[in-house]
């Protein structure tokens, strides 16, 4: 009986915590990815451009001796403008075929806990391009909203 009660308390605790997301900004707009999909956040090291790479590939960078492909989320999402110099961060995650890759963002904001009732799943009517990367809309406040992305899908799309 005590074991069942403990299990129930743990399940309720996990449910109350909600889903954890790492929020960041691109051109002043708020986005977030599941926290579990982010392996690390790093200051961008020097990049080496790759000739004839897809437009979304900024280049490759060495992070602790590992060579990573760096994807520009601005290009993947169709966000206009240039990344601010010296302010961006790289979100390390898994791309196609479980490859360790990095996504460049303008600024990392915070970790958000969103209960299920504050997360709206993406509508199928957004179109094939959007539903591949956009997973939903988070509503952490009554007047605010944040676009929830699939980091792996974004990294994968950036390599095409």
trRosetta pair geometry for C-beta under 8 A, 3 or more apart (Angstrom, degrees):
i j d omega theta_ij theta_ji phi_ij phi_ji
1 4 5.8 -55 -152 35 32 111
1 5 6.5 32 151 -18 65 106
2 5 5.6 -53 -149 37 34 113
2 6 6.3 36 152 -21 66 105
3 6 5.7 -54 -149 35 31 112
3 7 6.4 33 152 -20 64 105
4 7 5.7 -52 -149 34 32 113
4 8 6.4 33 153 -20 64 106
5 8 5.7 -54 -149 36 31 113
5 9 6.4 32 152 -19 65 105
6 9 5.7 -53 -148 35 32 111
6 10 6.4 31 153 -18 65 106
7 10 5.8 -57 -149 37 31 110
7 11 6.3 30 154 -18 66 107
8 11 5.8 -53 -146 37 30 111
8 12 6.4 28 156 -16 64 107
9 12 5.9 -56 -147 39 29 109
9 13 6.2 34 153 -23 64 107
10 13 5.6 -53 -147 34 31 115
10 14 6.5 29 155 -17 64 104
11 14 5.9 -55 -150 37 31 109
11 15 6.3 31 152 -19 65 108
12 15 5.5 -54 -145 38 33 113
12 16 6.2 35 155 -22 66 105
13 16 5.8 -53 -147 34 29 111
13 17 6.6 34 153 -25 61 103
14 17 5.7 -51 -152 28 33 115
15 18 7.7 34 168 -68 36 43
15 115 8.0 46 161 -137 65 92
15 116 8.0 -40 -161 -8 80 115
16 115 7.5 -35 -155 -99 33 108
17 20 7.2 -27 152 -51 106 96
17 113 5.7 -97 177 -152 63 131
18 113 4.6 117 61 169 112 82
18 114 4.9 -158 156 87 136 29
18 115 4.0 -97 -93 -77 119 42
18 116 6.7 -156 -132 -26 83 54
18 118 7.3 2 -145 40 145 114
19 34 6.9 -69 176 -119 107 90
19 113 7.2 153 71 -155 35 53
19 114 5.3 -26 59 64 88 85
19 115 7.8 138 11 -113 74 11
19 116 7.2 93 -16 -76 105 59
19 119 6.3 24 33 -47 136 151
20 34 7.1 78 84 -162 64 64
20 35 4.1 -35 120 12 104 134
20 36 7.3 103 72 -28 104 81
20 111 5.9 -4 -169 -178 101 105
20 112 7.1 155 -153 81 50 47
20 113 5.6 -24 -95 -97 70 69
21 32 3.8 50 157 161 127 128
21 33 6.4 155 -156 74 85 24
21 34 6.0 -62 -104 -102 70 33
21 35 5.9 -151 -113 -36 13 82
21 111 7.1 157 80 -158 41 57
21 112 4.8 -17 62 60 94 98
21 113 8.0 170 20 -84 73 23
21 114 6.3 11 4 3 118 114
21 138 6.6 -119 22 -58 162 162
21 146 7.7 150 112 112 150 138
21 148 6.6 -88 -119 -121 148 98
22 32 6.2 164 78 -153 38 78
22 33 5.7 -16 55 59 91 79
22 34 7.8 27 11 115 82 16
22 35 5.0 116 -35 -99 88 70
22 38 5.2 -1 9 -5 152 153
22 41 7.8 -167 -168 -65 150 125
22 91 7.2 155 101 -123 143 131
22 108 6.8 -31 172 -151 107 103
22 110 7.9 -163 -150 104 53 28
22 111 5.8 -32 -99 -101 62 68
22 112 7.8 172 -91 17 13 79
23 30 6.0 -8 -169 -167 113 99
23 31 7.0 155 -152 85 64 39
23 32 4.3 -38 -94 -89 66 100
23 108 7.7 120 90 -167 50 57
23 109 4.3 -43 101 61 98 120
23 110 5.5 4 47 56 109 66
23 111 7.5 176 10 -98 81 17
23 112 5.4 60 -30 -16 116 117
23 146 6.0 -57 -121 -154 116 150
24 30 7.8 149 80 -150 30 56
24 31 5.8 -27 67 69 77 89
24 32 7.1 141 16 -94 67 48
24 33 7.9 -3 14 5 111 94
24 89 7.4 -124 -131 58 131 117
24 91 7.2 -113 -33 -49 158 132
24 105 4.2 3 154 166 144 154
24 106 7.2 147 164 51 95 68
24 107 6.3 171 -161 89 77 47
24 108 4.9 -41 -102 -109 98 50
24 109 5.7 -173 -96 1 32 87
25 28 6.3 6 -178 -115 122 12
25 29 6.4 148 -154 69 76 38
25 30 5.8 -40 -97 -94 79 52
25 31 7.1 144 -107 21 27 81
25 105 7.1 116 62 170 38 103
25 106 5.2 -60 96 68 80 114
25 107 4.9 1 46 56 102 96
25 109 6.2 87 -25 -48 92 113
26 29 5.7 -27 68 59 73 93
26 31 6.1 16 8 1 105 128
26 73 5.9 -116 -86 101 146 111
26 74 5.6 -178 -167 -85 123 78
26 77 6.8 102 92 57 161 144
26 79 5.0 81 136 96 120 176
26 105 6.1 -92 -69 -147 89 75
26 106 5.3 149 -107 -4 42 110
27 74 6.9 100 -26 -120 112 108
27 79 4.9 -174 11 173 135 119
27 80 6.7 95 -118 69 162 59
27 81 4.9 126 -106 50 118 135
27 106 6.9 164 -31 -36 39 150
29 79 7.0 -139 33 -121 131 129
29 147 7.3 15 153 10 112 121
30 109 7.2 -10 -130 -12 97 159
30 144 7.5 17 42 179 157 110
30 145 7.8 161 71 101 118 47
30 146 4.4 -71 122 -117 114 88
30 147 7.0 149 99 18 63 75
31 73 7.7 -157 74 154 166 144
31 77 7.8 -96 -88 -88 150 164
31 105 7.7 -137 63 -130 121 124
31 146 6.6 151 -116 -177 14 86
31 147 4.9 -32 -112 70 74 94
31 148 7.7 150 -166 -92 64 20
31 149 5.7 15 -177 -11 112 120
32 112 6.2 -50 -124 33 154 127
32 138 6.1 -13 42 15 138 144
32 146 5.1 45 -6 145 113 128
32 147 7.3 162 23 81 69 46
32 148 5.5 -30 73 -108 92 65
32 149 7.0 166 79 21 38 81
33 37 5.4 -92 153 68 111 124
33 38 6.3 117 91 -48 119 102
33 91 7.0 115 39 161 145 159
33 93 7.6 -72 145 -73 154 154
33 148 7.4 128 -98 -163 32 62
33 149 5.1 -44 -86 74 83 90
33 150 7.3 100 -135 -137 93 11
33 151 4.2 59 -157 -52 146 105
33 154 7.8 -92 -96 14 128 138
34 37 4.7 85 73 -2 92 106
34 38 7.8 -173 95 -8 54 83
34 148 8.0 55 -49 -168 70 104
34 150 7.9 11 4 -120 105 53
34 151 7.2 -116 42 0 77 108
35 38 6.0 -61 -159 32 42 107
35 111 5.9 38 -94 -136 133 105
37 93 5.3 23 155 -134 84 126
37 94 7.5 -110 -160 30 79 86
37 150 7.6 179 -102 -164 170 53
37 151 4.3 157 132 37 134 128
37 152 6.3 -115 -152 -29 126 89
38 41 6.7 13 172 -56 126 85
38 91 5.2 -68 -125 -165 106 103
38 92 6.9 93 -165 63 63 57
38 93 5.9 -57 -104 -74 43 101
38 151 6.7 163 -68 -66 70 170
39 92 4.5 -69 63 104 101 101
39 93 5.9 164 -1 -93 93 42
39 94 7.5 93 -34 -34 124 78
39 100 7.4 -56 39 -135 160 99
40 91 8.0 164 85 -157 44 43
40 92 4.4 11 54 39 85 127
41 89 5.5 4 -173 171 97 130
41 90 7.1 156 -157 79 49 52
41 91 6.0 -18 -103 -103 75 62
41 92 7.4 -145 -73 11 27 84
41 108 5.7 18 -150 -66 146 164
42 45 7.5 -19 139 -23 124 87
42 63 5.9 134 56 -131 175 128
42 89 6.9 148 73 -166 33 80
42 90 5.0 -20 63 60 85 104
42 92 6.6 47 2 -30 108 112
42 102 7.5 -61 48 -126 111 132
43 89 6.6 -59 -98 -117 40 70
43 90 7.6 29 119 15 6 93
44 47 7.0 -24 173 -44 113 102
44 61 6.8 -111 -164 -108 74 165
44 70 7.5 71 -135 -135 107 149
44 88 5.7 19 -14 94 129 105
44 89 7.0 -167 -33 -135 83 21
44 90 5.2 117 -85 -33 74 108
44 104 6.6 27 -85 -116 132 103
45 61 4.8 139 67 -173 98 116
45 62 6.2 -78 100 64 153 63
45 63 6.3 -177 3 -82 131 69
46 61 6.9 162 84 -126 41 93
47 58 5.7 -53 -157 132 158 102
47 59 3.8 112 170 68 105 133
47 60 7.0 136 -157 63 72 29
47 61 5.2 -53 -100 -71 65 98
47 70 6.0 -85 -117 39 120 149
48 59 5.1 175 78 174 38 123
48 60 5.3 -26 61 60 95 83
48 61 7.2 160 13 -81 76 47
49 53 7.6 -150 -180 19 69 127
49 58 7.7 -88 -106 158 69 48
49 59 4.5 -79 -93 -96 35 116
50 53 3.9 71 89 -43 107 131
50 57 6.0 -40 49 130 122 131
50 59 5.6 157 -11 -131 81 57
50 60 6.1 77 -53 -16 114 97
53 57 3.9 -88 150 75 127 137
53 59 7.5 163 32 -95 162 43
54 57 5.1 97 62 -4 76 104
54 158 6.9 157 95 164 131 52
54 159 6.2 135 24 -171 142 25
54 160 6.0 100 -108 91 159 27
55 75 5.5 -164 122 -166 96 143
56 71 5.3 13 145 -156 102 85
56 72 5.4 -146 -161 51 62 82
56 75 4.0 -167 -103 95 75 128
56 76 5.2 72 -134 -60 141 77
56 157 7.5 29 43 116 173 74
56 158 3.8 -130 123 -149 136 80
56 159 7.6 -85 77 -48 115 26
57 69 6.2 -54 -136 -172 106 103
57 70 7.1 105 -163 74 61 56
57 71 6.2 -44 -100 -101 52 62
57 72 7.6 -152 -78 4 3 87
57 158 6.5 126 -66 154 63 96
57 159 6.9 63 -68 -109 111 54
58 70 4.5 -52 58 103 108 106
58 71 7.0 161 2 -124 90 9
58 72 4.9 110 -53 -47 103 98
58 104 6.0 41 -15 -11 153 143
59 70 5.8 3 64 46 59 112
60 67 5.4 12 174 -177 123 96
60 68 6.5 159 -157 78 71 39
60 69 5.8 -42 -100 -96 79 48
60 70 6.6 166 -109 2 23 89
61 67 7.5 160 81 -150 29 54
61 68 5.5 -24 63 60 78 93
61 70 5.4 50 -1 -41 110 127
61 90 7.4 -121 60 -82 152 164
61 102 6.8 -32 47 33 121 150
62 65 6.6 11 -175 -104 104 13
62 66 6.9 148 -153 69 61 34
62 67 5.7 -31 -94 -92 71 61
62 68 7.6 151 -101 14 21 80
63 66 5.6 -30 68 62 75 89
63 68 5.6 7 12 -2 112 129
63 90 7.7 -135 -76 92 141 148
63 92 7.1 -138 96 -86 169 133
63 102 7.3 123 -24 -58 144 137
66 100 6.4 -5 152 88 141 142
68 90 7.9 105 105 173 146 145
68 92 7.1 -74 -132 -120 157 98
68 100 5.9 -76 -109 119 100 89
68 101 5.8 141 -169 -134 94 35
68 102 4.9 70 140 -11 136 106
69 95 7.2 -46 66 14 120 160
69 99 7.3 27 22 135 117 130
69 101 4.9 -30 66 -128 90 98
69 102 7.2 -177 89 31 44 74
69 159 7.0 42 138 -93 156 105
70 90 6.5 -70 -126 -121 107 123
70 101 7.5 169 -87 -176 29 78
70 102 4.7 -23 -109 76 73 107
70 103 7.7 157 -161 -94 60 16
70 104 5.9 53 175 -40 104 105
71 75 7.9 -122 178 57 75 108
71 76 6.4 40 161 -42 115 128
71 95 7.7 133 -22 -94 138 136
71 101 6.3 34 -9 160 109 123
71 102 6.9 174 22 89 72 51
71 103 5.2 -28 70 -107 98 66
71 104 6.9 -161 87 10 44 80
71 154 7.1 156 115 137 144 84
71 155 5.5 176 13 -128 153 61
71 158 3.4 59 -145 135 129 166
71 159 7.2 -71 -90 -50 122 69
72 75 4.5 66 90 8 107 106
72 76 7.0 172 94 -10 57 86
72 83 7.4 -125 -141 -37 106 127
72 104 5.3 -23 -109 52 56 118
72 158 7.1 156 45 -139 51 126
73 76 5.2 -53 -142 40 44 116
73 77 5.8 23 164 -4 75 112
73 79 7.5 24 120 22 74 127
73 103 5.1 55 -52 -178 108 106
73 104 6.3 -154 6 70 85 59
73 105 5.9 7 30 -85 139 71
73 154 6.1 11 -119 173 93 134
73 158 7.6 -65 -87 -76 47 132
74 77 6.5 -71 -144 49 21 95
74 79 4.3 -95 -146 69 71 103
74 80 7.8 -128 -177 23 108 4
74 81 7.1 -111 -154 70 139 71
74 83 6.6 -143 -21 -60 142 90
74 104 7.8 -42 -1 91 93 100
75 78 7.5 31 -172 -73 28 34
75 79 7.9 -71 -41 43 22 74
75 158 7.0 95 84 -126 106 91
76 133 6.6 153 154 -114 111 160
76 154 5.2 87 146 -163 157 85
76 157 5.4 104 -145 96 107 113
76 158 4.8 -54 -77 -76 118 90
77 133 7.0 -143 -90 118 79 152
77 149 7.9 -68 -84 -100 122 138
77 154 7.6 -11 -53 -132 91 115
83 87 7.8 -162 163 64 85 89
83 88 5.2 11 174 -65 128 135
83 104 6.4 -41 -95 145 160 123
83 106 5.8 -160 -142 -95 81 77
84 87 4.3 -3 99 39 114 129
84 88 6.8 161 65 -45 71 83
84 106 5.9 70 20 -150 98 98
84 107 8.0 10 44 -45 126 99
87 106 6.4 8 107 -179 107 69
87 107 6.0 -32 152 -77 103 93
88 104 5.5 11 174 -171 138 94
88 105 6.3 160 -155 82 85 40
88 106 5.7 -67 -101 -127 79 29
88 107 7.3 -94 -110 -60 40 48
89 104 7.6 158 83 -148 35 54
89 105 5.7 -18 63 62 83 91
89 107 7.0 82 3 -130 106 25
89 108 4.9 -27 41 -23 156 107
90 102 4.0 -6 -173 -173 117 125
90 103 6.8 141 -158 65 62 38
90 104 5.8 -33 -98 -92 71 60
90 105 7.8 153 -101 18 22 76
91 102 6.7 144 68 -158 40 65
91 103 4.7 -20 57 58 98 96
91 105 6.1 41 -16 -6 110 119
91 108 7.6 135 -72 -89 99 114
91 151 6.7 -105 123 -136 130 132
92 100 6.5 2 -172 -172 103 93
92 101 7.4 165 -148 87 59 34
92 102 5.3 -33 -93 -97 63 80
93 100 7.8 169 94 -146 21 55
93 101 6.4 -29 71 67 66 79
93 102 7.6 124 22 -106 68 33
93 103 6.6 1 23 -4 115 109
93 151 4.4 -91 -168 139 177 130
93 152 6.3 -127 146 -72 121 63
93 155 6.0 -158 84 -35 108 145
94 98 5.2 -28 -162 -145 121 51
94 99 6.9 130 -158 62 63 37
94 100 6.6 -42 -100 -93 60 46
94 101 7.2 91 -149 22 16 87
94 152 5.6 -7 86 -106 79 103
94 155 7.4 174 106 61 30 155
95 98 7.8 102 65 -172 46 3
95 99 4.8 -34 62 68 96 94
95 100 7.7 56 14 155 89 3
95 101 3.9 34 -21 4 125 139
95 152 6.4 167 -113 -149 33 63
95 155 3.6 -115 -100 129 97 123
95 156 5.4 159 -168 -67 80 62
95 158 7.8 -80 -128 53 131 103
95 159 6.6 102 172 -25 138 132
96 99 6.0 8 70 18 59 112
96 155 7.3 -152 -15 113 68 93
96 156 4.6 107 -56 -118 90 92
96 159 6.1 -96 6 44 128 151
101 155 4.7 133 82 -161 140 131
103 151 6.5 -128 -6 -152 148 93
103 154 6.2 38 -108 111 142 122
103 155 6.0 -103 -63 -79 104 89
103 158 7.5 173 -108 -19 88 158
105 108 6.5 92 88 -66 132 68
112 138 6.8 102 117 152 148 155
112 140 5.6 -83 -154 -91 132 139
112 146 7.3 137 9 49 170 163
114 118 4.5 -126 -166 87 93 116
114 119 5.3 105 130 -54 128 99
114 138 4.9 -91 -99 -146 162 116
114 139 7.8 112 -144 51 121 48
114 140 6.1 -91 -94 -86 99 81
115 118 5.3 86 58 9 72 102
115 119 7.7 -152 98 -4 39 93
116 119 5.9 -68 -150 37 38 107
118 138 6.1 37 136 -163 92 72
118 139 4.9 -134 -163 66 78 77
118 140 6.3 76 170 -87 140 38
119 136 5.5 54 179 124 87 147
119 137 7.5 159 -155 81 49 44
119 138 5.5 -21 -102 -103 72 72
119 139 7.7 -161 -72 19 29 76
119 148 6.9 25 -142 -28 101 159
120 136 5.4 174 87 -171 49 102
120 137 4.7 -7 57 56 105 92
120 138 7.8 -168 22 -78 71 25
120 139 7.0 51 -10 -16 104 109
121 135 7.3 -62 -141 163 64 65
121 136 4.7 -65 -118 -97 29 116
122 126 5.9 -54 179 1 106 143
122 130 7.2 -170 -167 131 136 99
122 131 5.5 164 122 -119 139 77
122 134 5.2 125 -99 116 141 92
122 135 5.8 -136 -18 178 117 18
122 136 5.1 -117 -38 -79 70 50
122 137 7.6 116 -85 -19 63 75
123 126 5.7 123 75 -29 79 90
124 131 6.5 21 -129 -89 48 151
126 130 3.8 -96 142 84 118 137
126 131 5.4 142 67 -52 112 84
126 134 6.6 -88 139 69 166 133
127 130 5.1 79 64 15 85 103
127 131 6.9 -175 82 -7 38 93
128 131 6.3 -63 -137 41 27 103
128 132 6.6 37 163 -33 62 105
129 132 6.3 -58 -163 18 25 114
129 133 7.8 -14 159 12 58 106
130 133 6.8 -85 -162 49 34 87
130 134 4.9 -20 174 25 80 125
131 134 6.4 -63 -102 62 27 85
132 150 7.8 -109 147 50 48 127
132 153 5.4 -174 155 178 74 127
132 157 6.2 116 121 -74 129 130
133 149 5.6 -15 162 -148 83 94
133 150 5.9 -142 -153 46 40 88
133 153 4.9 -167 -101 113 56 113
133 154 4.9 82 -140 -79 111 77
133 157 5.9 -56 -69 1 116 153
134 147 6.1 -59 -130 -175 105 105
134 148 7.1 96 -165 76 64 57
134 149 6.1 -50 -103 -102 47 65
134 150 7.8 -101 -37 4 4 85
135 148 4.8 -71 69 113 94 100
135 149 6.3 128 7 -144 94 12
135 150 5.1 108 -48 -45 116 89
136 148 4.5 -2 64 52 76 126
137 145 5.3 -10 -178 -171 110 115
137 146 7.1 143 -164 70 61 42
137 147 6.3 -35 -108 -106 68 49
137 148 6.5 -156 -84 6 14 94
138 145 6.8 148 78 -162 50 59
138 146 4.4 -21 62 63 103 97
138 147 7.9 -111 20 -30 83 4
138 148 5.2 100 -27 -53 98 110
139 142 7.7 40 168 -115 106 21
139 144 7.1 147 -153 86 56 59
139 145 5.4 -25 -98 -105 71 76
139 146 7.8 -174 -75 21 27 76
140 144 6.0 -29 61 86 84 115
140 146 6.4 25 -3 1 108 122
141 144 4.1 52 51 26 107 105
149 153 7.6 -143 174 64 80 103
149 154 5.6 25 168 -45 125 133
150 153 3.8 46 96 18 117 117
150 154 6.4 164 85 -17 61 84
151 154 5.6 -57 -147 37 31 112
151 155 6.3 30 157 -18 67 105
152 155 5.8 -55 -147 37 30 109
152 156 6.2 30 154 -18 64 109
153 156 5.6 -55 -145 39 31 113
153 157 6.1 32 156 -20 66 107
154 157 5.8 -53 -144 37 28 110
154 158 6.4 34 154 -25 61 106
155 158 5.7 -55 -153 30 30 116
155 159 7.2 28 153 -21 61 103
156 159 6.1 -60 -161 27 34 109
156 160 7.6 34 147 -26 63 101
157 160 6.0 -52 -162 18 43 114
